[in-house]
Amino acid sequence: MNQIIISKELLMTTRMNRKELLSEIALTLYAKEKLTLEQAAHLAEMLIAAFLALMSSREIEFKFSDQDLEEDIETLNKLGLI
């Protein structure tokens, strides 16, 4: 597993702990469509449901494209769930 190293200086400057800073970075990158929901939740070290709740509390829109839907349907088909 890759790790992100965050300096104590940055944590002190931002007055955030590691989890808060990672969450802020993940939210920003997700909102700018640089990370998928799964990637952003992973970066924030959160379950997807918890990350969605955080997004909702910050009024960040959940993005789900037609391509996302097609990929999910394909995955469900491969797993024999539909």
C-alpha positions, 0 to 999 in steps of 0.5 A: 500500500502506498503511503502519503507522507505529511509533514508535521509543519504542514499539519501545524500550519493548517491546524488540521490532523492527518485525517482532516487534511487527507479528507480536504484533499480528497474532497477537493480532488473529487469535486474537480473530477480528478479522483473517482468516488472510490479513489477519493474515499480511499485517499481520505481513509474512509468507507465510501458511505462515510465519504458520501456523508462528508460530501453531503455535509459540504454540499458537494454533488455526487457525480455519476456519469452514464459511463459509470452506470454502464461499468457498474452494470457490466460488473454486476453482470460479470458477477452474475448479480443481474 
